[in-house]
Amino acid sequence: MPDSRQDAAAGRGPELDLVGWLRLLWRRALLILGVVVLGTAGAAIAIAYLPRQYVAEALLLIEPRPALGGRDGAVNAGLDRDSATIDSQVQVLRSRSLARRVIVRLGLDADPELRGGKGEAVVPPAGEDEVEPALVEAFLGRLDVVRRGKTRVIAVAYRSADPNKAARVANAVAELYVADQLSSKFELSRRAASWLASRLKELEDQVAQAERELLAFRTRAREREQGFLARARNELAGLERAHVLARSERLALEARLERIKRNGAQGLRGVLVGEASPLLASLESLRAELVRREAELLGRYGERHPAVQNLRREKAELDRQIRAERAALLVRVEAEVEQARVREQALARELERLKRAAQLALEAEVREQELARRVEVARGLYEAFLRRLQDAAGREEIELADVRVISEAQPPTAPEFPDPLVWLSFSGAGSFLLALFAAYLLEQSGRGFRSAEALARFLGGVETVVLPRLRRRQLAGRDPADYAIERPRSRYSEGLRELLALALRKPRAEEGGVVWLVASALPAEGKSSLALALGRLAAAEGFRAAVLDLDLRRAELQSRLGLQGGPGIAELLEGRARLEEVMRQDPRTPLVLLPAAPALAQPTRLLTRQAFADLLKELRRRFDFIVMDSPPLAAVADARLLAAHADGLVMLVQWAATGRTVLRRALARLGGERRRLEAAVLTMAETPELAYYGYGEASRARRRLAAYYGD
């Protein structure tokens, strides 16, 4: 096994899933029940002896409303409806000034609760300013003012040992707060009336000034002709229409002139009908007739005929007349274009003049309307302030507070502290959690391993086998190695077979048989019994098996098999005996035992000789399975030397006895040979308790398996 795997798992304790927690609760049920009962009983005793505290509560509703009597709005709208305003009123209720007033009003200056239980006589304060600060702080410590959620309801609660006093103080705080709020509104109303009066005087002066400005402007404007703007608007409309027509006419004449010029430049004989005069049209028609006749004569007589010549002279004269008429037409059209342009410019100048006059008139009219509106606004503002001043004059008689008491505090019938239900609930829950934590600590810090899963996690995931504890009634005076032979269908024997299967499935070395070392951290963990029983079981199954008793300090396997004394492994390694002289035959199975010599003081030197390696080589050749029984790891260093020659290492751990620290130190003594760790055995396990720790079977399954195993 790699070192990193064991190191990663060595520091982890048992991991508990949901099923593990349920088993933990079942295992530690008495502990948990006892802690819960003690915790609940302690809470009940505390409830019986603790002084009672009663809490009385009054409810206030913040109800903002406009001032009564206003015709167009409130002079003082009171409190706002936003959340910040409500929270601010909570702080007002907890103010020191209000607390001093309540203390003076109710005579709480000599209250033993506020003075820490001292009942000496004190001189009553003459005023609120003389109340001791410590008394105010003690009062506020018993006063609780909170807003109910997002509503506009504020709860005022007071805590006292006397339920009647708690209700009286809570009601006094609420009443004084309402009275202060109403008094504050009265003061605001008086200030508003004074401010309105001064403001009204200013507005009166503004109205008079605005009226004077309007009158002066109208006097200056009388010089203008009445109705000039209306007439100017009509004239503007007519001039704009005439200007548009003149512009259209000019554009049309310019287009006609352009076409005439373009046709003349191109030498065209005809012109557009709309552009020609009657004379030019007649000349064009006559010329067309001459062209037709010329074509007929040419076809009939030829170029030199007198008739053709005469006709051509007439045509030339006619062309001259047409050109002259065209020139005259061009002059007439140019004159018309110039006249249209002059007429358009005259209309444009008149239109611009009239627009400027109308603009001046319009500005004067707008200025007059502006001054009139200013007068109306000033007069309206003056009248509004006048109405508000009239409302404020009678406001104090009909003023209502923005706060009202919706529930007066009543003397409580049950104490708020200590609350039996809360105390018992919390004590029970806390005791249960404490008991659960204690049970978990016991599981974590408990000595030894109680499940195969916990041992496998600690060792980094190696294969783990559980061997049950053999009771005295089961052994009946027999050796555990004899029990495995006599009860081959028992749980114990099946566990050995599982371990044997793990050993024999490993590929064999070239020399032949598999060599396994059985080790444990401490003595008396069943190591020798397991080594002997495992060898016997392998021999009974048909394998050539041998067991080496290498606990050279405390050899016992020979006597447990009832064999006679003789030379042992020590004599063999020292060369004083042959292998055949050392090997002993088990009287009940084909197992071969190589016993240890009598107790040696310094046996380690024998295990480092080449003779030991040669011995194992010879045994591999003769046997299929060789088991080496070693001394405890925590006691001596022999096991580390033996592990270097083994194909696999089996670590025995006694159920609920071998501690984690001891096992960790024992494995550390193996050094680099830890990689040979192939399996672990949880010995002497209590089978009924294994189900509690996630291993083993439930009671029903155990009964069914017991019939199968035969034990």
C-alpha positions, 0 to 999 in steps of 0.5 A, a space after each residue: 500500500 502506498 504511504 500517501 494513502 495511509 497518511 491521507 487517511 490517518 488524520 481522519 475520524 469516522 465519517 457520518 452520513 444520514 444513516 450513520 447519524 441515525 445509528 449514532 442517535 440509537 447508540 447514544 439514546 440514553 445519553 441524549 435522553 438524559 441530557 435533554 431531561 436534565 436541561 429541561 428540568 433545569 429550565 423549569 427550575 429557573 422559571 420557578 425562581 426567576 422574577 416575573 416581568 410584565 409588558 403592557 403595550 399601547 398602540 398608536 396610529 399615525 394618521 396624517 390629515 390636512 388641517 380642517 377648515 381650509 377651502 383650497 388646501 391645508 395651512 399645515 398638512 401635519 405629518 407625511 405618509 412616507 416610511 421615514 416620517 413614521 420611523 422618525 416618530 418612533 425615535 420621538 417616542 423614545 426621546 429623553 425629553 418625553 421620558 423626563 415628562 412621564 417620570 415627573 407626571 407619574 412620580 417615578 423618581 422614587 421607583 425602586 425598579 428605576 433606581 436598581 432596587 434602592 428604596 431610599 427617600 428622594 426629593 421629588 424634582 421641581 421640573 423636567 430638567 432636574 430628573 437624573 440622567 441615570 433615571 432617564 436611562 433606566 426608564 428608556 431601558 424598560 421602554 420599547 417602541 417599535 413600528 409594526 411592519 410596514 404599517 403606520 401603527 407604532 407599539 409602545 410597550 413598558 416592562 415592569 414587575 407590576 402589571 398595573 404600573 406597566 400599563 399606566 406608564 405605557 398609556 402615559 407615554 402615548 397620551 403625552 406624545 399625542 398631546 405634544 403632537 397636537 401642541 406642536 401643530 398649534 404652534 405651527 399654526 400660529 407661526 403660519 398665521 404670522 408669516 401669512 400676514 407679512 406675506 399678504 402685505 407684500 402681495 398687496 404691494 405687488 398687485 398694485 404695482 402690476 396694475 399701474 404698469 398695465 394702465 400705463 402701457 394701455 395709455 401709450 397704446 391708445 395711439 395705435 389704430 383700433 383694429 389695426 392688427 385684424 386689418 393687417 392680417 386681411 391685407 397680408 393675406 391678399 398681398 401674399 396671394 398677389 405676390 404668389 401670382 406675380 411670381 408664378 407669372 414671372 416664372 412662366 414668362 421666363 420659361 417661355 422666353 427661354 424656350 423661344 431663345 432655345 428654338 431660335 438658337 437651334 434654327 427650328 422653323 416652328 415654335 410652340 403654339 402658345 408662344 407664337 403670334 397670329 402673324 407668325 403662325 400664318 407665316 409658318 403655315 404659308 411656308 409649309 405650303 410653299 415647301 409642299 409645292 416646291 416638292 411637287 414641282 421638283 418632282 415634276 420639272 426639276 431644279 432649273 424650271 422657272 416655276 421652281 425658281 420663283 417658288 424658291 424666291 417666295 420662300 426666301 422672302 417668307 423666311 425673312 419675314 418669319 425671322 423678323 417676326 420672331 425677333 419682334 416676338 422675342 422683344 415683346 416677351 422680354 418686355 413682359 418678363 421685365 414687367 412681371 419682375 418689377 411687379 413682383 418686387 413691388 408686391 414683395 416690398 409692400 408685403 415686408 412693410 406690412 409684416 413689420 407693422 403687423 409684428 409690432 402690433 402683435 408684440 404690443 398686444 402680447 405685452 399687454 396680455 402679459 401685463 394683464 396676466 401678471 395682474 391676475 396672478 398677483 391678484 389670485 395669489 393675494 386672494 389665496 393667501 388672504 383665504 389661508 390667513 382667514 383659515 389660520 385665524 380659527 385653526 386652533 379651535 378645530 385642530 386635530 392631531 395626526 396621531 391617535 391611540 387605537 388601543 390602550 395598554 391593559 394590565 397583562 395577565 401573564 408575564 412576558 419573562 420568563 415565558 415557560 413555553 419559550 424557555 422549555 422549547 429552547 432548553 429542550 432544543 439546546 439540550 438535544 443539540 448539546 447531547 448530540 454534540 457530546 455523543 459525536 465527540 464520544 464517537 470521535 474520541 472513543 477508543 478503538 474502531 467499531 466498524 470495518 468501514 472506520 478501520 478501512 478509512 483509517 488505513 487508506 481503503 485496504 481490504 478489511 475483514 471482521 472476525 467475531 468474538 468467540 464466547 466461552 460457551 462457543 469455545 467450550 474450553 477449546 483453542 480458537 484454532 480448533 474452533 475454526 476446524 470443528 466449525 467450518 461453517 461458522 462466521 469465524 471460519 468464513 472470515 478466515 476464508 475471506 482473508 485466505 482468498 485475499 492472500 492467495 489471489 496475489 500473484 505468486 513470486 517466482 520461488 513459489 508460495 505466498 508469504 504473509 506476515 500477521 502483525 498487531 500493534 499490541 499483545 493479546 489482540 488474537 494475532 497468534 490464534 489467527 495465524 494458527 487458525 489461518 494456517 490450519 484452514 488453508 491446510 484443511 482446504 488442500 493447500 500446502 501450508 506452513 506457520 512460522 512462530 517468529 515471536 522468538 521472545 514468547 513462543 507459544 504455538 508449539 504448546 497450543 498444538 500439544 507438540 513435544 519440544 525440540 529444536 526450533 527456528 533459532 537453532 535452524 538459523 544458527 546452523 545447529 539443526 536441519 529443516 526436517 528436524 525443526 518442522 512439526 506436523 499438526 496432529 489434526 490437519 496437514 499444517 506444518 509448524 516451524 516453532 520458535 526456540 526457547 525464549 531468546 534475549 536478543 533474537 533480532 540478530 537471527 532475522 537479519 542473517 542470510 540464513 533467514 532469507 534462504 529459509 523462506 526461499 526453501 519454504 516457498 518451494 515446498 509450500 503454497 501458503 506460509 504464515 509468519 507470526 510476529 511479535 507486536 509492532 509497538 513492543 519490538 522492531 522484529 516485525 519490520 525486519 520480517 515485513 521486508 521478506 513478506 509478500 503481504 502484511 495483515 494488521 490485526 486490530 482488536 474491536 473497540 480496544 486498539 486506539 487510533 494513536 497506538 495503531 498510527 505509531 505502530 504503522 509508523 514503525 514499519 517505515 517504508 514496509 507499510 506498502 506491504 499492508 494488504 489487509 486488516 482484521 477487526 478481531 473479537 468484534 461484538 456481532 450484535 453491536 456491529 449493526 449500530 456502527 454500520 457493519 454487520 446485519 440487522 436483527 432479522 438478517 442476523 437470525 437468517 444468516 445464523 442458520 446459514 453459518 451454522 453457529 
